[in-house]
Amino acid sequence: MPPVISTSLLALEENPRELYLEVTSVLLRLANNVIKNPSDPKYRSIRLANPTVANKLLPAVGAMECLFEMGFKEADDCLVLPGNSNLEKLKAIHDQILARRNSVSTQPAPVTSPSSSSTASKDDATSQSSKARASVVEQQPIATSSQNKQVSGTDESAPSTSGGQTAEENTWKSKPRLPTSGFLERIISASDVVLVYSTKEKLEIAKTYIPLVELETAALEQLRRIQKIVKKEQGDKTENVSVEPSMQELLLIQLLSWFKGKFFSWVNDPPCHFCSGKTKFRRTDTRDDLRVEVYECALCFQETEFPRHIDPLKLLKTRNGRCGEWGRCFTFLCLALGWDSRLVIDETDHVWTEVFLTSQSRWVHCDPCENAFDSPLMYEVGWKKKLTYILAYSPDDVQDVTWRYSANHKEVLKRRNICKESELLTTIMRQRNILQQNLSTARKDYLRKRTLFELVELWNEPSDKDGNYQGRQSGSLAWRLSRGETSVASEHEPYIWKPTKSEIEKKEMHIQFLPGLDQYRRGPNSKEGPVLGWQNGASNVNSIFRKEEVDWKMVYLARKEGCQKGSITWSVDLSGSGLVVDSIKLALASKVFETGQVNALVCGADCCVKVPTENPDTSISTTALGGASSIKLTVDLSGGNGNIAWQHSQLFRTEVGSSDVGLNLLIKLKPS
């Protein structure tokens, strides 16, 4: 009986031929190192920051899943193969990769047409037009017949080469490619699944799960804060804040925050259903068209199943999963609120949502896993993904939106080699016509016009320096404030720590921040209620945000992307208490990578003391600030390399939900 081929190995073969050969070569080398040196721990650890891993494995479809199937586990910034792992599974996957790779590598590579080099300029032009062809509306005439031919790339108008072939066909022949592996069929299947989301009864049920009053109240409060800040910043100038931002936009931002923070949770390896112990992935089964991952407990050896649900009503009950479940459930809730929304599936393995903002007449990117709003270049620029195909699915449309998420369309086109652009267009148009066949004429006209406007947007290549990746500098102040994309300090309400009655009696103040719980407390035994939210205990915040890594379940403070420096200050005021500082003891947890820097100073009474940050366990005790009636602790984050430099200096890095103390400030007081 032939061995069962895992889904991760099949997923590997969806990559372009050249990338497939590169990725499998790396995977075989990693597996071989372990097989040849089973007792050497250095071969059992794979750093995710390693250039080969970051540039080849992470962007490839199925590569990381293969490593997980081999037995590798996530551990902070690396993957680790536990010492007690059974190597038989690793050897079996190694052998299967080798056998399937050999069958692919022995196939003759596609031959480039001799005439293709002489038609380079034509191919470039065809590549540009293929972007439009992949999304053009086919319903009613939108221009003259000849104009339609030029835009849609029909055989009559396509540039020809010697031999009677179109430039697209020559370009296609010059591309290495793997079999389509059901890519076009998956488009139809994904569209059919999303169509089910539009059932009126299901949408009514979904809406009951949303705390709409709570979210609308929060959105309204945010709008009022924005109006107040804009009025203060603009002085005598006037700015139309009633239109920009819209309540839909602010409500959408609140929905994202609620969904990630309170509603849905991430699952890597599910805990054992019998003893709650840690589990290890064993296999994937298929039951009634549902993919089920099976895990084995390391303690009791019982099997735990993790169904990968696509039914939105099931997801409302389970409320957990990975990006597929997150994206599907969030899209479903957006549709329940009456917003035109679509599920976005990236062929390089990620899923998110787009919502149409009526006030701006455009589709906006929403990633519930990252609580990211309107940051479409985050995958290519921030995550270093090698994008190929990104399709968006709504109950009445299918659209190729790849170009919104890339700042290098030409490179993306080179990697699009699973099928011809004309084949993709035909599939999209056929499915679009099916979805819209029973719509009213008015709705069809509206969708056609909206698609045309979107095509104009998709045609323009964004820049990795514009606002959809870095903090925005353009747009109105209100618009930027709604997204947190400006450094206006007045958006933050300063918090000053003052001694309570019991602290005055004890002549001691104790301030702690627990980053895993995102809250402050006045010492471990305090009866005072906690201060919730990292920013709500600080006196000044500049270009700092709280980053939660869903995959790794880690959280920390970092400077905002695109900012050279970020800073945060905590202030203590003893005025009116009759007390001053006697001594302080301070510990601050931080972590740096590459050339990242974390610098901290605590100041008072015209004196400043540098706080050591090199060792997260180091604390200082000093009387140098004795006699001070106020104290300020300021931490600056800077340095780092490349596009993720902001991530190389981290403050209070810890596990989500952990009660570890990131900031520990103990102040002994004395009479003034």
Secondary structure, 3 states (H helix, E strand, C coil): CCCCCCHHHHHHCCCCHHHHHHHHHHHHHHHHHHHHCCCCHHHHEEECCCHHHHHHHCCCCCHHHHHHHHCCEEECCEEECCCCCCHHHHHHHHHHHHHHHHHHHCCCCCCCCCCHHHHHHHHHHHHHHHHHHCCCCCCCCCCCHHHHHHHHCCCCCCCECCCCCEHHHHHHHCCCCCCCCCHHHHHHHHHHHHHHCCCHHHHHHHHCCCCHHHHHHHHHHHHHHHHHHHHHHHCCCCCCCCCCCCHHHHHHHHHHHHHHHHHCEECCCCCCCCCCCCEEEEEEEEECCEEEEEEEECCCCCEEEEECCCCHHHHHHHCEECHHHHHHHHHHHHHHCCCCEEEEEECCCEEEEEEEECCCCEEEEEECCCCEECCCCHHHHHCCCCCCCEEEEECCEEEECHHHHCCCHHHHHHHCCCCCHHHHHHHHHHHHHHHHCCCCHHHHHHHHHHHHHHHHHHHCCCCCCCCCCCCCCCCCHHHHHHHCCCCCHHHCCCCEECCCHHHHHHCEEEEEEECCCCEEECCCCCCCCCEECHHHHCCEEECEEEEEECCCCEEEEEECCCCCEEEEEEEEECCCCCEEEEEEEEEECEEECCCEEEEEEEEECCEEEEECCCCCCCEEEECCCCCCCEEEEEEEEEECCHHHHHHHEEEEEEECCCCCCCEEEEEEEEEC
